[in-house]
Amino acid sequence: MRASALLAGVLALGLAGCAWVPAKKTVPEHAFDARELIQTPTQRLATLVMAENLQSLDRLLAKLYLRNPAAWRQGGHTSAEAAKSEVMFAIKSRLPLAPLGRVRAQDAIATAFEPAFEGDRAGTLVYGLGSMLMDAWEGERTPTLTDTVNAQKLANAAYNIEVAAWLLNHRADAAGRPLLVANERTADTVNLSFEREFGQMIGRTLLMATVSGEHLRRSAIGGAQAVATSTLLLPLSALPALP
């Protein structure tokens, strides 16, 4: 009897396993933009990567304000949404964030974790990340044929995002409390949504750096191949046919 009950349990688990179907993630679709006609494949990829990174920053800031409601209040806003809108607008428009003056990019990231800073740490951190990425993209979210994407700047930005993620997880005040509450690890809960968001931004930006460097390398190789073709192959084609 006990053996038959055990067998029934094993069969039930097996059937449950067979019934599980992995979820299908929707592939993002983008409407056609006339600027695509004056973009190389690399520049089009840069446009998509930047758009995804901005969405990550938007989600990251919403999460930070949710877990740190004092942050947006310290920025003098009436709501978390109003604070987020101001930060994201400043990033996309390459404008200063009013409370910071000229402080931006890496300096803003560092400011967000200064123990004596009394402003909006969450907004300052995300503004620093966003303005740094805009600098890495040479200020152009949708680069075209006249724009360049610097692979080294992109690689530096990816590294700085990684540093910011480490600071978020480790910087605390004199009493040992996190300067910004983010990832949660308790006996009952493990919430690593912040870690995943940072990881996606790092991965995208590093990929963009690699592709940009490869684009320049392939352009040089393509130029060399064109020269070789014109100086070697064309004269050979003019030779008389062998008898």
C-alpha positions, 0 to 999 in steps of 0.5 A: 500500500505504501509503495503504491502511494509513493508511485502515485506521488511520483507520477503526479509530480511527473505529470505536473512537470509535463504540464508546465509550459515556459512563458514566452516573452514578447519581442519588442516591436518598434515603429518605423522612424524616418531617421533610420534611413540615415543610420548605420546598423550600429547607430540603429542599435545604439538608438535601441540600447539607449531607449532600453537603458532609459526605460531601465532608469525610469523603472529603477527610480520608481523602485527607489522612490517606492522603497525610499519615500523620504528621497523625493520629499527631500527634493521638495516634490509633491509626489514620487511621480513628479520627482521622477518626471523631473529627473527623467526630463533633465536626463533626456534634455541634457539639462542640469538637475536644479538642486545639483547645479552643474554636478552631473554624471560620475560626480552626481553618482558620488554625490548621491552617496556622500553621508552629508548630502541632504537632498534627493539621493535616489533622484541624484543617483539616477540623474548621474547614471542617465547624464553619464550615459548621455555623455557616452552617447555623445549627447545624441539618443538617436545617432545618425551618419554624422554622429560617432559612438565612442567605444571607450566611453561606453565601456567606461560607462558600463564600469561606472554603472557597476560601481554605482550598483556596488555603492547602492548595496554597501554605502551606509550611514554612521548608524549602519543604515543603508543610505538608499534601501534597494535589494532586500534579503531576509529570511523570508524574502529575496528581492534582487530586482535592483540587481537585475536592472543594473545588470541589464544596463551593464550588459547592454552598454558593454555590448554597445561598446563591443559592437562600436569597436568592431564597427570601426575595425570592420570599417578599416578592414572594408577600406583595406579590402576595397583598396586590395580589390581595386589594385590587385583584382581589377588589373588581373581581370584585364589580362588576356585569356589563356590559350 
